[in-house]
Amino acid sequence: MRLKSVLASEKGFVRQVVIVMVILALIPAISRGEFFVSTLCLSVIWAIMGIGWNVIGGYAGQVSNGHAMFFAVGAYVGAWGLKAFHMTPWITMWIGAALCMLLAFIVGWPLLRLRGHYFAISTMAIVECVRIICTNWDLIGGATGVSFFEKEMSPFYTLQFQNRVPFYYICLAFMLAFIIISRVIQQSKFGYYCRAIKANQDSAESAGVNSTSYKRWAYMISAAIVGIGGALYAQYIQYIDPVSLLPLSNSMLIVLIVVMGGIGTIWGPVLGAFIMTFINQYARALFNQLSGLNLFIYGVLCLIIVLFLPKGLISIFTNDKVKGVFKKNKESGKEAE
Amino acid sequence: MFLQVLYEGLTMGTIYALLAMGIALVWGVMNILSFSQGEFMMVAMYITFFINLATGWDPLAAMPIVIVTMFLFGILIYRTIIARALKGPVLSQRLVTFALGMVLTNGMILLAGGQTKSVPDKLISGTISLGSVAISKEKMVLVVTSIVVTGLLFWFMNRTKMGKAIRATSQDKEAAGLVGINTQTAYMIAFGISAAIAGAGGCAMTYSYYFMPNIGTNFMIFGFIAVCLGGFGSIGGAFIGGMIMGIIDLFTGTYLSVSYKYMAVSVIFLLIVTFKPKGLFGR
């Protein structure tokens, strides 16, 4: 009964989910080329991480520049679970997510009291610590990293597929789940408190919002989602090392994807992840003779989008010029607020 | 040994200080966390390198040209990108500088290749030996440059009309506008000076270091940490913060462990920020 009433009030959102999911599910029918499907998988993984970052960065307004840490923790737990203990990623990803939450709880205790640039810089410093630990800790592979391709076991057990189409659907299912979680957070009391903190922390506090507690919960949820994204990425790439997982640019790319798509929105991270991953991957493949050109193009595009569309690419759809499913949501969102 | 490490720490500190002062200026005046400062330094290194390649000039002789070029480059960047970004949200401003850094790094890889480069045949080289301490003259160039730049910056900010206008703008933009200061010009000059500091630093660094296009990202985080140690946008604080960073860096690297030295810097920073959230010298 309650489910029915929720579904009725979320008609616009349900319609968007169905349309987007049907489109994304049908895309592999266009082309089953290996490179194309890999890029799709990568886009979905980045979208998951974007959705995760959006919880703390978009809803609660605490711009963390250190989410590569949770990404790496998720990836390392997934990789080592499979390599050392032959544990399926279906289990280890939740262990990784729990570990990320614990880490976020500990790290968030001192850091979430900081504001603005100080918070951003401290999260970067934490990632730097994690990077140095991972580089020097020989038990988890050290600087050479971990490679863990398993041929003997069933691909549905290890999540390592020769043909990536099933993996794409698995990632898509996770993305769907996180989109729904993201929507639930956005519409819940918790989401409203987060937005109040984002708008003005001091006045939120004086109105009785326990900002430390809500920020910490947002940080932990965000960490867990990014951790699962990391676990999926590890099985996708099958080789992880500190250099590829933990540079500053990785943390920034998560932020960039969300801001390009549309910060604080449900679909922004998804849109940003798909567009930017496709541009990056295809530019790299196209200009592989000229090293640097792909990231040069990527950077120029980021500059243009951030400068001229400060609300992200999603604002093209929510603009009054384009009428459609997305506009309805904007109106209902206004009523709710 | 102790004195030697102290000297090396101070030289390292001057690099961090030069980086941090540029960041602190932009942070203090226009509240942007500038991710492109390290890349500005890298661009300055390559300008020095190309001048040396084309004319054979020593980096010391090229330094005035590099500083002026970087100042103009900073103004160009301000006019085309930063001025527009300032109208947007704070996060966009930060990301714009990050994207700019990406463009500069990869543009330089396209232009000059990704290999490490160095400037050959320096005018000043060798070491002075003072008892147990061997002072490398190349690194001395860096120390002297840093001291001169810091002195000039302080003189400019405290004694000249433009410097006072920049400081007034950083304190209260509206009030500064009301008393007739052109705040747009103040912002532009501040950004140009920040790039010029990077120019002096990058030019002096070619004296004793190899460089490659992605050198900027490597020590970016330490520039930020140095600024934070000093406290909100304070240039003097940034200088001292940079020096502290250099000394921590070398002492932990020498006496504890080379591989964990950057971690020591980060951990000390996190401890300080936990107990003094506005930095050591913050108000």
Contacts between the chains, C-beta under 8 A, distances in Angstrom:
chain1	res1	chain2	res2	distance
A	63	B	91	5.6
A	63	B	94	7.7
A	110	B	270	7.1
A	110	B	273	7.6
A	110	B	274	4.1
A	111	B	270	8.0
A	113	B	277	6.4
A	114	B	273	6.3
A	114	B	277	5.6
A	116	B	90	7.6
A	117	B	27	6.9
A	117	B	33	4.7
A	117	B	228	7.9
A	118	B	228	6.2
A	118	B	273	6.4
A	118	B	277	6.6
A	118	B	278	8.0
A	120	B	33	6.5
A	120	B	94	7.4
A	121	B	33	7.5
A	121	B	221	7.7
A	121	B	224	4.6
A	121	B	225	6.7
A	121	B	228	5.5
A	122	B	269	7.6
A	122	B	270	6.1
A	122	B	273	5.6
A	124	B	221	5.3
A	124	B	224	6.9
A	125	B	221	6.7
A	125	B	225	6.2
A	125	B	266	4.1
A	125	B	269	5.4
A	125	B	270	5.7
A	126	B	266	7.3
A	126	B	270	7.0
A	128	B	221	5.7
A	128	B	262	6.3
A	128	B	263	7.2
A	128	B	266	4.8
A	129	B	263	5.1
A	129	B	266	4.9
A	129	B	267	6.5
A	129	B	270	7.9
A	132	B	259	7.0
A	132	B	260	6.2
A	132	B	262	5.8
A	132	B	263	4.4
A	132	B	266	7.9
A	133	B	263	7.2
A	135	B	259	7.2
A	136	B	259	4.8
A	136	B	260	6.7
A	247	B	217	7.5
A	248	B	217	6.2
A	248	B	220	6.8
A	248	B	221	6.3
A	249	B	102	7.6
A	249	B	217	6.9
A	252	B	35	7.6
A	252	B	95	7.6
A	252	B	98	5.2
A	255	B	91	7.6
A	255	B	95	6.7
A	256	B	95	5.9
A	256	B	98	7.2
A	256	B	99	7.3
A	259	B	91	6.2
A	259	B	92	6.7
A	259	B	95	5.6
A	263	B	91	7.0
A	290	B	110	6.3
A	291	B	109	6.0
A	291	B	110	7.9
A	291	B	114	6.3
A	292	B	105	7.8
A	292	B	106	4.0
A	292	B	107	7.3
A	292	B	108	7.8
A	292	B	109	3.2
A	292	B	110	4.6
A	292	B	114	7.2
A	292	B	213	7.6
A	293	B	106	7.2
A	293	B	110	5.9
A	294	B	106	8.0
A	295	B	102	5.8
A	295	B	105	7.7
A	295	B	106	4.3
A	296	B	102	7.7
A	296	B	103	6.0
A	296	B	106	4.0
A	296	B	107	5.5
A	296	B	109	8.0
A	296	B	110	6.2
A	298	B	102	6.9
A	299	B	99	4.9
A	299	B	100	7.3
A	299	B	101	7.9
A	299	B	102	3.6
A	299	B	103	3.8
A	299	B	106	6.4
A	300	B	99	7.9
A	300	B	103	5.8
A	302	B	95	7.0
A	302	B	98	8.0
A	302	B	99	3.9
A	302	B	102	7.2
A	303	B	81	6.7
A	303	B	96	6.3
A	303	B	99	4.6
A	303	B	100	6.6
A	303	B	103	6.7
A	306	B	85	7.5
A	306	B	88	7.6
A	306	B	92	5.0
A	306	B	95	5.2
A	306	B	96	5.4
A	306	B	99	6.5
A	307	B	81	6.9
A	307	B	84	5.4
A	307	B	85	6.2
A	307	B	88	7.4
A	307	B	92	7.6
A	307	B	96	6.5
A	310	B	88	4.2
A	310	B	89	6.1
A	310	B	92	5.2
